[in-house]
Amino acid sequence: MIERAFLEALRSYLSSPNRLTPEPSLVGVAEPATAQELPAVVLSLTNLERVGSGLGERSTLMVGELPLTVVIDLANPTLPGDPTFRLLSADRKTLSLPHGGLVRSDGTTGEARPEDIQVKVAGQIRTLAPGNPGANEFRADLISGTLVFGSALPAQGNVEARYFIGQWEQRLMRTRGDLHALVIDAGADATRDLSDSLLTAFDTAPAGITGLLALSVAEVGPVGLLKDPVAARRRLVRFRFEYEFTLDIPDASGGIIREIPVTANLG
């Protein structure tokens, strides 16, 4: 979701060392519950509007190498969106990844190398083998997106696989609205100073936050008293913003490659 991505980008930007003075104990979407979480900066979005008509969501087919990490539950190894399709063979040695047509880390095709795919089983690293895999090894077929393990996978735990796909859909989304930054601290002077520091930090925010196209101050409220949930001082600073987010969607890789039985009759 673009709004969640924007809030996370703001949190990361404001949490950088020496970005705000005094440095807040809490930056995010949750209000402080105790005095130990002060000073705090609480972020929220209102009056949101997705920008369309050519400036909103549009998709482009990308070709290259896109890193992905997938986690498969060994207790229920099924395809997301299709619980009837099992990713793990009956002997629990062959695992189908959710994507086929994998590529090497440089976008080329060929035999898998250790830098092209990494696998963990129940938190333990498995070694890529060039031939028949041993007990703690696996063999990878990048084209079909399958992994063959030297020993049966356990009934519980996860398989975590990191690999690259060569084709994906990239979607560009844009939104605008109001950003509310609620500054909370124990005293009036400290709250004023922190909110002034926030305004200074956002003076250069479009250059420091990827995708932020515009940010302008719309309101700087008074330093008031906050009684719930923590007795403290508060100040609301409101901005108008426009934000653009690029989302990589792996569905265009073709998804899992399934085997389809075919019976031929010769006349």
ZAZAVO-379309 format. One line per 10 residues: number of its first residue (from 0); for each residue x, z, y of N, C-alpha, C. Coordinates in steps of 0.05 Angstrom, whole numbers. Example, Ala and Ser with C-alpha at 12.3 -4.5 7.8 and 13.67 -1.06 7.14 Angstrom:
2
0	264/156/-114/246/156/-90/264/156/-66; 257/142/-45/273/143/-21/258/157/1
//
This chain:
267
0	17/0/-24/0/0/0/18/0/25; 11/-17/44/28/-20/68/28/5/85; 6/20/86/5/44/102/24/66/90; 23/68/64/41/88/51/70/80/55; 76/54/54/104/45/59/113/51/87; 94/48/107/101/53/134/106/83/139; 90/100/128/94/129/130/120/138/118; 127/126/95/152/133/82/176/123/99; 174/100/111/195/90/128/199/108/153; 177/118/164/178/136/187/191/163/178
10	183/173/155/194/198/145/224/196/141; 232/174/128/261/170/124/277/168/150; 265/154/169/279/150/195/282/176/210; 261/192/211/261/217/226/277/239/211; 281/236/185/295/256/169/325/251/169; 334/229/181/363/224/182/377/246/197; 402/253/189/417/274/202/421/268/232; 416/289/248/420/288/278/400/269/292; 379/261/277/359/244/290/342/261/310; 334/285/301/317/302/318/331/329/323
20	325/340/346/337/366/354/315/384/365; 311/408/353/324/418/329/316/402/304; 332/403/284/326/388/259/303/401/245; 282/386/240/258/398/227/263/405/198; 249/426/189/250/433/161/231/416/144; 210/405/157/190/390/143/183/365/159; 185/342/147/176/316/159/160/302/138; 135/295/144/119/281/124/89/282/131; 72/280/111/44/279/116/30/305/111; 44/326/102/33/352/96/38/371/118
30	18/386/126/21/407/146/36/431/135; 51/446/151/66/469/140/46/491/131; 54/503/109/37/525/98/48/552/104; 74/553/110/87/579/116/105/576/140; 113/598/152/131/597/175/159/587/167; 166/589/142/192/579/133/194/549/134; 171/535/136/171/506/137/173/495/166; 176/513/185/178/505/213/208/502/221; 214/485/239/196/466/253/188/443/235; 165/430/242/154/410/225/144/386/242
40	145/363/231/133/339/243/114/327/222; 88/326/229/67/317/210/58/289/220; 59/270/202/53/242/209/26/234/198; 10/219/213/-15/208/203/-22/183/218; -39/166/206/-47/140/218/-77/139/222; -86/129/244/-114/125/250/-119/98/262; -145/90/264/-153/65/277/-138/41/265; -135/41/239/-119/20/225/-134/-6/224; -119/-28/226/-130/-55/226/-110/-73/212; -119/-85/190/-102/-105/176/-104/-131/193
50	-81/-143/199/-80/-167/215/-82/-191/197; -102/-208/201/-106/-231/184/-103/-257/200; -118/-277/190/-118/-304/203/-90/-315/205; -76/-315/183/-49/-327/183/-27/-308/189; -33/-286/203/-13/-266/210/-13/-243/190; -32/-242/172/-34/-220/154/-21/-227/127; -36/-223/105/-24/-227/79/-21/-257/73; 4/-264/65/9/-291/56/31/-289/35; 30/-307/15/47/-305/-8/66/-328/-10; 90/-323/-20/110/-343/-24/122/-339/-52
60	126/-361/-67/139/-359/-93/169/-358/-89; 182/-337/-99/210/-333/-96/225/-339/-122; 249/-349/-119/266/-355/-142/294/-343/-137; 305/-329/-156/331/-316/-152/335/-294/-172; 339/-270/-163/341/-247/-181/329/-222/-167; 309/-211/-180/295/-187/-169/299/-165/-189; 312/-142/-180/315/-120/-199/289/-105/-203; 284/-97/-228/260/-82/-234/267/-59/-253; 252/-38/-251/255/-15/-270/227/-10/-282; 225/-10/-308/200/-5/-321/203/19/-340
70	182/35/-343/182/58/-360/159/54/-380; 165/55/-406/146/51/-427/143/77/-443; 118/86/-445/112/111/-460/112/105/-490; 130/117/-505/132/111/-533/109/122/-549; 94/142/-538/70/152/-551/47/133/-549; 48/115/-529/27/95/-524/39/70/-513; 55/55/-529/69/32/-519/52/7/-517; 34/7/-497/16/-16/-494/21/-30/-467; 11/-54/-465/15/-70/-441/-3/-60/-419; 7/-54/-395/-10/-45/-372/-31/-67/-367
80	-56/-58/-365/-78/-77/-360/-90/-88/-386; -76/-84/-409/-86/-95/-434/-79/-75/-456; -94/-53/-459/-87/-32/-478/-88/-41/-507; -99/-65/-512/-101/-74/-540/-75/-87/-549; -57/-93/-530/-31/-106/-538/-9/-86/-539; 2/-83/-563/24/-64/-567/51/-77/-562; 68/-62/-547/94/-72/-540/115/-66/-561; 108/-48/-580/128/-39/-600/119/-49/-628; 138/-59/-643/132/-69/-670/125/-46/-689; 115/-53/-712/106/-33/-732/130/-16/-741
90	154/-28/-744/177/-12/-752/191/3/-729; 179/0/-705/188/14/-680/217/6/-673; 226/-18/-680/252/-27/-673/253/-49/-652; 231/-64/-650/230/-86/-631/210/-80/-609; 220/-80/-584/204/-73/-561/201/-97/-542; 177/-105/-535/172/-126/-516/169/-115/-488; 185/-125/-470/183/-116/-442/159/-128/-429; 149/-116/-407/125/-127/-394/130/-154/-380; 155/-163/-379/161/-188/-366/179/-205/-384; 174/-231/-384/191/-250/-398/206/-267/-378
100	224/-284/-389/240/-301/-371/259/-285/-353; 273/-265/-365/292/-250/-350/317/-266/-344; 332/-258/-324/357/-271/-316/379/-251/-314; 403/-261/-312/426/-243/-307/425/-232/-279; 442/-213/-273/443/-200/-247/450/-220/-224; 463/-243/-231/469/-263/-211/449/-286/-210; 427/-283/-225/406/-303/-225/410/-325/-245; 432/-325/-260/437/-346/-280/424/-338/-307; 422/-357/-325/412/-352/-352/435/-351/-371; 430/-340/-395/451/-338/-415/449/-312/-430
110	470/-306/-445/472/-282/-461/472/-258/-442; 458/-237/-450/457/-213/-433/483/-199/-433; 491/-188/-409/515/-172/-406/507/-144/-397; 525/-125/-400/518/-97/-393/507/-94/-364; 517/-110/-346/507/-108/-318/480/-121/-314; 470/-136/-334/445/-150/-332/421/-133/-340; 425/-114/-358/403/-98/-368/414/-71/-378; 400/-50/-370/408/-22/-379/383/-9/-390; 387/6/-412/364/18/-426/371/47/-432; 351/64/-428/352/92/-436/328/98/-455
120	333/113/-475/312/122/-493/312/153/-493; 290/164/-484/287/193/-481/310/204/-464; 318/190/-444/339/199/-425/367/193/-434; 371/182/-459/397/176/-469/403/147/-467; 427/140/-456/435/113/-452/440/99/-479; 429/75/-482/435/59/-506/454/36/-497; 472/29/-516/492/9/-510/483/-19/-518; 488/-39/-501/481/-66/-507/502/-77/-527; 491/-88/-549/509/-99/-571/507/-129/-571; 529/-143/-575/528/-173/-576/517/-183/-602
130	518/-168/-623/507/-176/-649/486/-157/-659; 486/-152/-685/467/-133/-696/472/-105/-685; 452/-92/-674/457/-66/-661/460/-43/-681; 476/-24/-674/480/0/-690/459/21/-682; 463/46/-691/443/67/-688/436/73/-659; 456/73/-641/450/79/-613/454/54/-595; 449/31/-607/453/5/-592/427/-11/-592; 427/-32/-575/405/-50/-575/415/-79/-569; 400/-98/-576/405/-126/-570/382/-136/-552; 389/-153/-532/369/-162/-513/367/-192/-514
140	343/-202/-515/337/-231/-511/323/-234/-484; 339/-244/-465/328/-245/-437/305/-265/-435; 306/-287/-449/285/-307/-446/258/-297/-455; 258/-284/-479/232/-274/-489/226/-246/-478; 246/-233/-467/241/-206/-456/237/-185/-478; 253/-187/-500/250/-168/-522/276/-154/-526; 273/-129/-536/296/-112/-543/294/-105/-572; 316/-107/-586/317/-100/-614/337/-76/-617; 327/-54/-628/343/-30/-630/353/-27/-659; 377/-14/-662/389/-10/-688/375/11/-704
150	360/29/-692/344/49/-706/317/51/-694; 298/61/-710/270/63/-700/268/82/-676; 252/74/-657/248/90/-633/231/114/-639; 235/137/-626/220/161/-632/190/158/-624; 174/176/-635/145/175/-630/138/185/-603; 156/201/-590/150/212/-564/173/205/-545; 168/208/-519/188/202/-499/184/175/-486; 202/167/-468/200/142/-454/224/124/-459; 219/98/-456/241/78/-454/242/69/-425; 265/72/-412/268/63/-385/287/39/-386
160	278/16/-376/294/-8/-377/296/-19/-348; 321/-26/-341/327/-38/-315/338/-66/-320; 325/-86/-307/333/-114/-312/325/-131/-288; 329/-157/-290/324/-176/-268/305/-198/-277; 286/-204/-260/269/-227/-265/277/-250/-245; 273/-275/-253/282/-297/-237/262/-310/-219; 236/-301/-222/215/-313/-206/194/-292/-200; 186/-290/-176/165/-270/-168/151/-279/-143; 129/-266/-138/113/-272/-114/119/-252/-92; 124/-261/-68/129/-244/-45/106/-246/-26
170	94/-223/-20/70/-223/-3/77/-208/23; 70/-221/45/75/-209/72/49/-198/82; 49/-172/89/25/-159/100/32/-147/127; 12/-145/144/15/-134/171/-8/-117/178; -2/-94/191/-23/-76/200/-16/-65/227; -36/-54/241/-32/-41/267/-52/-19/270; -46/0/288/-63/22/293/-50/44/309; -58/69/305/-47/91/320/-30/109/301; -7/116/309/10/135/295/8/162/309; 0/183/295/-1/210/305/23/226/294
180	39/237/312/61/254/304/55/282/316; 48/300/298/42/328/306/67/345/303; 77/354/325/102/370/326/94/400/326; 105/415/307/97/443/304/123/460/303; 124/481/319/146/500/318/137/528/327; 154/547/324/146/575/329/140/581/358; 156/569/377/153/575/405/147/551/422; 137/556/446/129/534/464/153/517/472; 175/529/479/199/514/488/210/497/465; 211/509/441/222/495/418/204/471/411
190	178/474/413/160/452/407/163/430/427; 165/438/453/170/417/474/195/402/469; 217/416/463/243/403/459/242/384/435; 229/393/413/228/376/390/211/351/395; 189/354/409/172/331/415/187/312/434; 202/322/453/218/305/471/239/290/455; 251/304/435/271/291/418/258/269/401; 233/273/393/218/253/378/214/228/395; 206/232/420/202/209/438/228/193/442; 250/207/445/276/194/448/283/178/423
200	278/190/399/284/177/374/268/151/371; 243/152/380/226/128/376/231/107/398; 247/113/418/254/93/438/268/69/425; 284/74/404/299/53/390/288/49/362; 264/59/356/253/57/329/249/28/319; 239/9/335/236/-17/324/262/-29/312; 285/-21/323/310/-31/312/319/-15/288; 309/9/285/318/27/263/299/28/239; 275/16/241/256/16/219/249/-13/213; 257/-22/189/252/-49/181/222/-54/180
210	213/-76/192/185/-84/192/169/-74/215; 180/-55/231/166/-45/255/168/-65/277; 146/-78/284/147/-99/304/142/-88/333; 127/-67/335/121/-57/362/113/-27/359; 122/-11/379/115/17/380/115/26/409; 93/35/419/91/44/447/76/70/448; 84/87/467/71/113/471/43/110/483; 24/123/470/-4/121/480/-13/148/490; -1/171/481/-10/197/489/12/217/483; 16/235/502/34/258/498/17/283/506
220	9/298/487/-10/320/492/4/345/502; -11/365/509/0/391/518/11/407/494; 28/426/500/37/445/480/16/466/476; 2/465/454/-20/483/449/-14/503/427; -34/520/421/-31/541/401/-44/532/375; -29/535/353/-39/528/327/-42/554/310; -66/560/301/-70/585/286/-74/580/256; -80/555/249/-85/550/221/-69/525/213; -52/526/191/-50/549/173/-28/569/181; -11/562/201/10/580/209/8/584/239
230	10/609/248/9/615/276/34/604/290; 31/583/306/54/570/318/44/553/342; 62/538/354/55/520/376/55/491/365; 38/475/377/35/447/368/34/428/392; 42/403/387/40/382/408/36/356/394; 16/341/402/10/315/390/22/293/408; 36/275/395/47/251/408/35/227/393; 21/210/408/8/187/395/20/161/405; 24/143/385/36/117/391/17/94/381; 19/71/393/7/47/382/29/32/368
240	23/21/344/43/8/329/33/-18/316; 52/-35/309/47/-58/292/69/-59/272; 62/-62/246/82/-60/225/77/-82/204; 100/-93/194/99/-114/175/114/-106/150; 103/-112/127/115/-102/102/115/-125/82; 138/-128/69/141/-149/48/140/-135/21; 121/-145/4/116/-134/-22/125/-154/-43; 142/-146/-62/150/-163/-84/133/-158/-108; 119/-179/-118/101/-176/-140/112/-192/-164; 118/-178/-186/132/-191/-208/113/-208/-225
250	87/-209/-220/69/-224/-237/76/-253/-240; 89/-265/-220/95/-293/-221/117/-299/-241; 130/-278/-252/150/-283/-273/138/-294/-298; 112/-293/-300/99/-303/-324/89/-281/-343; 98/-256/-338/89/-235/-355/101/-236/-382; 89/-222/-400/100/-220/-427/96/-247/-441; 116/-255/-457/114/-279/-473/104/-272/-501; 80/-281/-508/68/-274/-533/71/-296/-553; 71/-288/-579/72/-307/-600/44/-315/-608; 38/-341/-609/12/-351/-616/14/-366/-642
260	-1/-357/-663/0/-371/-689/-14/-398/-687; -1/-418/-699/-13/-445/-699/-13/-455/-727; -36/-466/-736/-38/-478/-762/-41/-508/-759; -24/-524/-772/-24/-553/-769/-35/-565/-795; -54/-583/-793/-64/-598/-816/-56/-627/-813; -43/-637/-833/-34/-665/-833/-54/-681/-849; -63/-704/-836/-82/-721/-849/-68/-743/-866
//
